[in-house]
């Protein structure tokens, strides 16, 4: 990464990532790089070993390296996984024109019980994605519900799901557990997406611009409900967000509606929340 400090995410943006499970950045990649990508991606990207440092995975001047050095991308990644994450893996995903089927809804993880760490997946779209091109479907707020990979594949549609329609050069940054899937491409064009998964190498504590942590919008984001949540288990989603926010901020006192404080209250014993 470049030595200059990129613009970091704000506290409200970070809280939105914690509640939604993803961050969307429209048209942050310049057109000349998008055109370059459309020439490169049909040939694939050479694989790298799991856990490779970015500098070793992507040499200076390579397309992936320049993508990651774009200020908006670099700043968001640093805020989420720190200054020196490793590359878990990458892949070029293609949705063929009129292919007639969609990818099953899934999360890119086995049941992952880490309460204080997460991987981030970058998804880059070098071309405009129109409604008929099978844009990636994402279920907001699903990332902290522990499932095993494609166990959610039997679900066809959930209230509040989003199907990506975006301008060229758009980047999504996703929590590794979010439910998603490539939709059916009904257009006459191949749709490309380049994905990189990053593993943090430092504790994910206060890596963003923390000056706005007291902003009321932070708590509002963390307490957000989504239409597909069941009435009872919606509270569990917010409970798990509070635990994650406590880990990310290093603040064991943060709470919403006293929910975590109430069930971790053990007089005479140290809380492990």
ChimeraX attribute file (.defattr): number of C-alpha atoms within 10 A of each C-alpha:
attribute: neighborCount
match mode: 1-to-1
recipient: residues
	/A:1	18
	/A:2	11
	/A:3	5
	/A:4	7
	/A:5	11
	/A:6	19
	/A:7	16
	/A:8	22
	/A:9	20
	/A:10	18
	/A:11	22
	/A:12	22
	/A:13	19
	/A:14	28
	/A:15	22
	/A:16	22
	/A:17	21
	/A:18	24
	/A:19	29
	/A:20	25
	/A:21	24
	/A:22	23
	/A:23	18
	/A:24	15
	/A:25	16
	/A:26	14
	/A:27	19
	/A:28	18
	/A:29	23
	/A:30	14
	/A:31	14
	/A:32	9
	/A:33	15
	/A:34	21
	/A:35	14
	/A:36	12
	/A:37	22
	/A:38	16
	/A:39	10
	/A:40	12
	/A:41	17
	/A:42	13
	/A:43	9
	/A:44	11
	/A:45	13
	/A:46	8
	/A:47	10
	/A:48	15
	/A:49	12
	/A:50	15
	/A:51	17
	/A:52	17
	/A:53	18
	/A:54	19
	/A:55	13
	/A:56	12
	/A:57	20
	/A:58	17
	/A:59	12
	/A:60	13
	/A:61	10
	/A:62	10
	/A:63	15
	/A:64	17
	/A:65	16
	/A:66	17
	/A:67	21
	/A:68	20
	/A:69	16
	/A:70	16
	/A:71	19
	/A:72	18
	/A:73	21
	/A:74	21
	/A:75	22
	/A:76	24
	/A:77	26
	/A:78	22
	/A:79	24
	/A:80	28
	/A:81	24
	/A:82	21
	/A:83	16
	/A:84	17
	/A:85	22
	/A:86	21
	/A:87	23
	/A:88	20
	/A:89	18
	/A:90	20
	/A:91	16
	/A:92	16
	/A:93	16
	/A:94	15
	/A:95	23
	/A:96	19
	/A:97	17
	/A:98	16
	/A:99	14
	/A:100	10
	/A:101	14
	/A:102	14
	/A:103	15
	/A:104	19
	/A:105	23
	/A:106	23
	/A:107	25
	/A:108	18
	/A:109	16
	/A:110	13
	/A:111	13
	/A:112	15
	/A:113	11
	/A:114	8
	/A:115	15
	/A:116	14
	/A:117	18
	/A:118	20
	/A:119	18
	/A:120	23
	/A:121	25
	/A:122	22
	/A:123	22
	/A:124	25
	/A:125	25
	/A:126	26
	/A:127	21
	/A:128	18
	/A:129	21
	/A:130	15
	/A:131	14
	/A:132	16
	/A:133	24
	/A:134	28
	/A:135	25
	/A:136	20
	/A:137	20
	/A:138	25
	/A:139	24
	/A:140	23
	/A:141	29
	/A:142	23
	/A:143	24
	/A:144	24
	/A:145	18
	/A:146	15
	/A:147	20
	/A:148	15
	/A:149	17
	/A:150	18
	/A:151	13
	/A:152	15
	/A:153	15
	/A:154	10
	/A:155	11
	/A:156	8
	/A:157	12
	/A:158	13
	/A:159	11
	/A:160	14
	/A:161	18
	/A:162	15
	/A:163	17
	/A:164	19
	/A:165	17
	/A:166	19
	/A:167	16
	/A:168	20
	/A:169	23
	/A:170	22
	/A:171	26
	/A:172	20
	/A:173	23
	/A:174	25
	/A:175	25
	/A:176	22
	/A:177	27
	/A:178	27
	/A:179	29
	/A:180	26
	/A:181	22
	/A:182	23
	/A:183	21
	/A:184	20
	/A:185	24
	/A:186	18
	/A:187	17
	/A:188	12
	/A:189	14
	/A:190	17
	/A:191	22
	/A:192	22
	/A:193	22
	/A:194	20
	/A:195	19
	/A:196	17
	/A:197	23
	/A:198	27
	/A:199	23
	/A:200	22
	/A:201	14
	/A:202	13
	/A:203	13
	/A:204	20
	/A:205	19
	/A:206	15
	/A:207	22
	/A:208	24
	/A:209	17
	/A:210	16
	/A:211	9
	/A:212	12
	/A:213	16
	/A:214	11
	/A:215	11
	/A:216	10
	/A:217	16
	/A:218	19
	/A:219	18
	/A:220	15
	/A:221	18
	/A:222	25
	/A:223	22
	/A:224	14
	/A:225	19
	/A:226	18
	/A:227	13
	/A:228	16
	/A:229	17
	/A:230	10
	/A:231	9
	/A:232	8
	/A:233	11
	/A:234	17
	/A:235	15
	/A:236	15
	/A:237	22
	/A:238	24
	/A:239	20
	/A:240	18
	/A:241	24
	/A:242	25
	/A:243	18
	/A:244	20
	/A:245	23
	/A:246	19
	/A:247	20
	/A:248	20
	/A:249	17
	/A:250	13
	/A:251	12
	/A:252	16
	/A:253	11
	/A:254	16
	/A:255	21
	/A:256	15
	/A:257	10
	/A:258	11
	/A:259	14
	/A:260	20
	/A:261	16
	/A:262	10
	/A:263	9
	/A:264	13
	/A:265	12
	/A:266	11
	/A:267	7
	/A:268	6
	/A:269	8
	/A:270	9
	/A:271	11
	/A:272	7
	/A:273	15
